[in-house]
Amino acid sequence: MGTKYHLRFVDVITLGVASMVGLVLLAGVVPRMRQNARRSSCEMNLQQVGLALHNYHSAYSMMPMGCGGTSSGSADEPTLGNANRLSPLVGLTPFFEQQPLWEKITNPLRANGKVFPAMGPVPWFDPKVYTPWNERPEVLVCPADPTAKDFPTVASYTINYGDAVMNVGASPLEEMPPYGRTPGALRGMFGYQMVFRFRDVLDGLSNTLLMSEARIGGVRVAKDVSGLIERPSVCLDAHQDDETKYWPEGRGACWADGSLLSVGVQTILPPNSRSATSEKGELEGVMSASSLHGEGAHVLMADGAVRFASSSIDVGDQDSPSVAEGHLDNGKTLPPGSKSPYGVWGAMGTRAARDRFDPSELSEPVRTFTEEELAEFAKFELETWHAAKGTGKIQARQVDLTDKGVLVLMSEKGAIRRLALSRFSSQDAYRAVETHRQRKLTEAKLLVEHLSTQLELLEDKQFETFAREWVSFGDGQQGDHPSGVAIIAGVLRTQRGALITAYDQVLNLVGTAMPELLGELPEALATGKGPARGFKWAFLGGHWKLVFDGQMNQRGIQFMRAMEAADDPFGGR
């Protein structure tokens, strides 16, 4: 009887442990499934909008006007017209299968003792009185944005106003002091009182942005920010200033309003960055894409494809002046026709600057750094960097130099900046190249030594020693990680076979690869794209360490925690 009771007790414990492991895994799976469902629905919505735009172009041989309508009207005199402020989303309503709504808008409407003209009053007029503005098509709402769903006047998708700042939300036909007319800065697919056709797209339909997401809830837009034309990144500084003022309505306040503030986006700052307008209000500013789908946002290309643009997409030099009419202030801005200074993201926003990029670069973002790596960079020597034209200098530490000639620097305050190597003097550029070469040689020499040591520890099953000395985490912690050395050692134990195979692959490659290819191996190992895919190594504090930040490792940690919590009688095997 005692033996039977012992077996039953073990069975119960085993079932309990299995149940706990299942619950732990399920707790992570269900939210991810919901997020994936919302993300897929958002992508489908944007595809429908793209189809509507293509059908509109097929019907009228042009895109809808970015901001247009009837010329008269104001908030004080709503019965006169919509003041040329209707967004292209209004013109797309019949292509969303919203014919009843379109007929309401295109015919006079009597409400509250007023007779509103065809095409309605100004878009910001009280939607409870002029009800069509309160009947936004649901296809314009991202399922992941609760604010957009709760307010029937807002929209989650924005139109591409290009990569410039100067008067980008104003009519190119009007004189705008002090610059006059500024059509050269209107480089996107939409513009105030302007229409474009697919034949106008010289950069290629697959390379040109039509629309993107813009998160509604929790996004503030700074106002009256000076210097956006010359340096758009001052938008980021403004949001750090306690005295900055903000628009009360934020992004996407009215789906029917075609203004830059409501439904506009520019490809200057990366997705999920800040937004701001200049002293000219909604006529000029820097409006960023954003979403609730993690590190990036969905974008609709002119060929109808929907892609996901990472928040760490290549944005070139964010401190570069934008394109401006008349080459403002003696060369402080770029002349019309220039290629975008804002990298791949900026190239997506131009229709005719002859910018080209590989679409795969949308999902292959520039490298980001962990807190541990940033701490290592702070130990590098602080150097002086001179501008190529001798017009200025900065103090910064060299972090990296990419294959595309982008120098990654860390400022004295720890901010990461990416600047084209061509922006620096020839002496500084040579120094940067030589420093980068010497660092890579040092890393390559230590790679074999350190990985061989780690492989020996795995083969000898010295998991605790490995966990203490050779493991790094994506959150910047090492052996003192809250999970504990014992738990990490358990993960190493469960992954021992896969890890040994990975180490063998890397070391075999080092032994057989041509010398010129070895320089690329450290970068591949750091990004998880090397011969041992799924595993990463980081060069930190003069040592190559195994990085635990993948989903597989998290599952291993969850499993070990569950086993410990259940006081597993099998000893965590």
DOKE-130777 format. One record per residue (C-alpha): residue in three letters; x, y, z. Coordinates in steps of 0.25 Angstrom, whole numbers, plus 5000, padded with zeros to 4 digits. Example, Ala and Ser with C-alpha at 12.3 -4.5 7.8 and 13.67 -1.06 7.14 Angstrom:
BEGIN
ALA504949825031/SER505549965029/
This chain:
BEGIN
MET500050005000/GLY501150095003/THR501850074990/LYS500550104983/TYR500250234991/HIS501650284987/LEU501450254972/ARG500150334973/PHE500750444980/VAL501850454970/ASP500750454959/VAL500050564965/ILE501350654967/THR501650624952/LEU500250664947/GLY500350784956/VAL501650824950/ALA501150804936/SER499950884939/MET500751004944/VAL501650994932/GLY500450994923/LEU499851114930/VAL501151194930/LEU501351164915/LEU499851194912/ALA499851324920/GLY500951374910/VAL500251314897/VAL498851374899/PRO499251514899/ARG500151494888/MET499051434880/ARG498151554882/GLN499251644878/ASN499551574866/ALA498051574862/ARG497951724864/ARG499151744856/SER498651654845/SER497351734845/CYS498051864844/GLU498851814832/MET497551774825/ASN496951904828/LEU498151974822/GLN498051884810/GLN496551924808/VAL496952064808/GLY498052044798/LEU497051964789/ALA496052084790/LEU497152184786/HIS497552094774/ASN496052084770/TYR495952244772/HIS497152254763/SER496552164752/ALA495252244752/TYR495852384752/SER497252364747/MET497852434759/MET497952424774/PRO496952494783/MET497352634787/GLY498152634800/CYS497352754805/GLY496152814797/GLY494752844796/THR493952974795/SER494753104796/SER493753174806/GLY493353144820/SER493853154834/ALA493453104848/ASP492753234850/GLU491953224837/PRO491853074835/THR490753084824/LEU491653144814/GLY492553024812/ASN493752944817/ALA494853044815/ASN495652944806/ARG495952854817/LEU495352724814/SER496352604814/PRO496452504803/LEU495752404813/VAL494452474810/GLY494552454795/LEU494852304797/THR493552274805/PRO492852214793/PHE494052124790/PHE493952074805/GLU492452034801/GLN491952154809/GLN491052204798/PRO489952254808/LEU490952334815/TRP491552394802/GLU490152434798/LYS489952504811/ILE491252584809/THR490952614795/ASN489552674797/PRO489052784805/LEU488652744819/ARG487752814829/ALA487952804843/ASN487752894856/GLY487053004847/LYS488253014838/VAL488452964824/PHE489852914821/PRO490352914807/ALA490752804799/MET492152744803/GLY491752794817/PRO492352904827/VAL493752914832/PRO494252774837/TRP494352824851/PHE492952874852/ASP492152804863/PRO491952664858/LYS490652644867/VAL490052754858/TYR490652714845/THR490552564847/PRO491352514835/TRP492652554842/ASN492252464853/GLU492052344844/ARG493552304841/PRO493652174833/GLU494152064842/VAL495252024832/LEU495952154837/VAL496152104851/CYS497252014856/PRO496651904865/ALA497851924875/ASP497552064878/PRO496452074888/THR496352234887/ALA496052224872/LYS494952134874/ASP494352214886/PHE494352344878/PRO493552334864/THR494252454858/VAL495652414858/ALA496452324849/SER497652234851/TYR498252244837/THR499052364831/ILE499452414817/ASN500852444813/TYR501252584812/GLY502652554809/ASP504052574816/ALA504052734816/VAL503552834826/MET503452974820/ASN501953004818/VAL501652854815/GLY500252874820/ALA499953004812/SER499453024798/PRO500653044788/LEU499853144781/GLU499853244793/GLU500853344797/MET501453294810/PRO502353404817/PRO503453404817/TYR503753294807/GLY502653324796/ARG502153204789/THR502753074793/PRO502352954783/GLY503752904783/ALA503552854798/LEU502352774795/ARG503052634792/GLY501952534797/MET500752474790/PHE499752574796/GLY499752724797/TYR498852834800/GLN497952864788/MET498952774780/VAL498652644772/PHE499652544768/ARG499652424758/PHE500352294759/ARG501152344746/ASP501752454755/VAL502452354764/LEU503852344758/ASP504352264770/GLY503552144767/LEU502152104773/SER502851994782/ASN503752104788/THR502752214791/LEU501952224803/LEU500452254802/MET499952244816/SER500352204830/GLU499852174844/ALA499752284854/ARG499352254868/ILE498252334874/GLY498252314889/GLY499352364898/VAL500052444886/ARG500352584889/VAL500752684878/ALA501652804882/LYS501252944876/ASP502053074873/VAL503352994872/SER504453084865/GLY505553034856/LEU504852904850/ILE505252944836/GLU506652954839/ARG506752834849/PRO505452744850/SER506052674862/VAL505752794871/CYS504352734871/LEU505052634881/ASP505652744889/ALA504352814890/HIS503652694897/GLN504752704908/ASP504452844911/ASP503452874922/GLU503053004916/THR502552944903/LYS501152954899/TYR500252844893/TRP499052834884/PRO497852794892/GLU497352704881/GLY498652624877/ARG498752534865/GLY497552494856/ALA496552584863/CYS495652584851/TRP495652484839/ALA494952584830/ASP496052684832/GLY497252684822/SER498152764830/LEU499552724834/LEU499152714848/SER497952624847/VAL498352524836/GLY499752564831/VAL501052484833/GLN502452514829/THR503652424827/ILE504652494835/LEU504652444850/PRO504552294851/PRO503252224854/ASN502752244869/SER503552374870/ARG503052504875/SER502252614866/ALA502152764866/THR501652884858/SER502453014856/GLU501953154859/LYS501053144847/GLY500153034854/GLU499552924845/LEU500252974833/GLU501652934836/GLY502252834845/VAL502852694847/MET501752584849/SER502252444852/ALA501652304849/SER501252224861/SER500552104865/LEU500152004877/HIS500851884870/GLY502151894877/GLU503451954871/GLY502852004858/ALA501652034849/HIS500951984837/VAL501152064824/LEU500352054811/MET501252064799/ALA500752124785/ASP500751984779/GLY499751944789/ALA500651864798/VAL500551874813/ARG501851864820/PHE502351884835/ALA503351994837/SER504251974849/SER504452084859/SER505952064857/ILE505852074842/ASP507052154835/VAL506652304837/GLY508052364832/ASP508352494839/GLN507252544847/ASP507952674850/SER508052704835/PRO507252824830/SER506052784821/VAL505752824807/ALA505252964805/GLU504853054794/GLY505953154790/HIS507053084798/LEU506753164811/ASP507753244818/ASN508953234809/GLY509053084809/LYS508553044822/THR507452954816/LEU507452864804/PRO506952914790/PRO505752854783/GLY506052724776/SER507052674786/LYS507052534791/SER506552514804/PRO507552524816/TYR506652434825/GLY507152304820/VAL506252194816/TRP505052254823/GLY505252384816/ALA505352314803/MET504052254805/GLY503352384806/THR503852444793/ARG503152424780/ALA504052484770/ALA505452504777/ARG505952374770/ASP506252314783/ARG506352164783/PHE506452064794/ASP506351914797/PRO504951884802/SER505551774812/GLU506251894819/LEU504851924825/SER504951794833/GLU506451794835/PRO506651924844/VAL507851984848/ARG508451924860/THR508051964874/PHE508851944887/THR508551884900/GLU508851964913/GLU510051874916/GLU510651914902/LEU510352064905/ALA511052054918/GLU512251994910/PHE512252104900/ALA512252214911/LYS513652164914/PHE514152194900/GLU515052314899/LEU514352454897/GLU514852514884/THR514652634876/TRP513952624862/HIS514052734852/ALA513052764841/ALA513552744827/LYS513352894823/GLY513952944836/THR512653004841/GLY512652934855/LYS513052824864/ILE512552724874/GLN513052644886/ALA512652494885/ARG513052354886/GLN513152264874/VAL512252144875/ASP512152084861/LEU512352104846/THR511352034837/ASP511651974824/LYS510852084818/GLY511752194823/VAL510952234835/LEU511752274847/VAL511052244860/LEU511452334872/MET511052344887/SER510952484892/GLU511552534905/LYS510152514911/GLY509952374905/ALA509052404893/ILE509352324881/ARG509452394868/ARG509652344854/LEU510352434844/ALA510852404830/LEU512352394830/SER512452494818/ARG511952604828/PHE513352604835/SER514652654832/SER515652554824/GLN516552544836/ASP515352504845/ALA514752414835/TYR516152334834/ARG516252324849/ALA514852264849/VAL515152164839/GLU516452124846/THR515852114859/HIS514752024854/ARG515751934847/GLN516551924860/ARG515351884868/LYS514851784859/LEU516251714858/THR516351714874/GLU514951654874/ALA515251544864/LYS516551504871/LEU515751484884/LEU514651414878/VAL515251274876/GLU515851274890/HIS514651314897/LEU513651224889/SER514551104891/THR514551134906/GLN513051134906/LEU512951004898/GLU513850934908/LEU512950974920/LEU511750924912/GLU512450794909/ASP512850774924/LYS511450814928/GLN512050934937/PHE510751004935/GLU510851094948/THR512251144944/PHE511751174930/ALA510551254935/ARG511351334944/GLU512451374935/TRP511951364921/VAL510551404920/SER509951534917/PHE508451584916/GLY507751674907/ASP507351754919/GLY508851784922/GLN509051694934/GLN509951574936/GLY510151474947/ASP509351554957/HIS508151544948/PRO506851524957/SER506651394950/GLY507851344958/VAL509051264953/ALA508351134957/ILE507251164947/ILE508151204936/ALA508951084938/GLY507651004937/VAL507351074924/LEU508751044919/ARG508550894923/THR507250884915/GLN507950954903/ARG509250884904/GLY509150804891/ALA508750924882/LEU509751004888/ILE510950914886/THR510450904871/ALA510451054870/TYR511851064876/ASP512350954866/GLN511751034854/VAL512351164858/LEU513751104861/ASN513751024849/LEU513451144840/VAL514551224847/GLY515551114843/THR515051104829/ALA514651244825/MET515451334817/PRO516151444825/GLU515351554818/LEU514051494822/LEU514451484837/GLY514251634839/GLU512751614836/LEU512551504846/PRO512551584859/GLU511451674854/ALA510651544850/LEU510851484863/ALA510351604870/THR509051614862/GLY508751464862/LYS508951454847/GLY510251374848/PRO510451224845/ALA509751184858/ARG508351254856/GLY507551284868/PHE508751304877/LYS509451434879/TRP510851474885/ALA511251614890/PHE512651664892/LEU512551734905/GLY513651774915/GLY514651714906/HIS513951574906/TRP513051504896/LYS511851464904/LEU510551384901/VAL509351474900/PHE508051414906/ASP506951494900/GLY506151404891/GLN504751344892/MET505351204894/ASN506251254905/GLN505051324912/ARG504251194911/GLY505351114917/ILE505451214929/GLN503951204931/PHE504051054931/MET505151054942/ARG504351154950/ALA503151064949/MET503950944953/GLU504551014965/ALA503151074970/ALA502650934970/ASP503850884978/ASP504050774967/PRO504450644973/PHE505250614960/GLY506350714964/GLY506150804952/ARG506650704942/
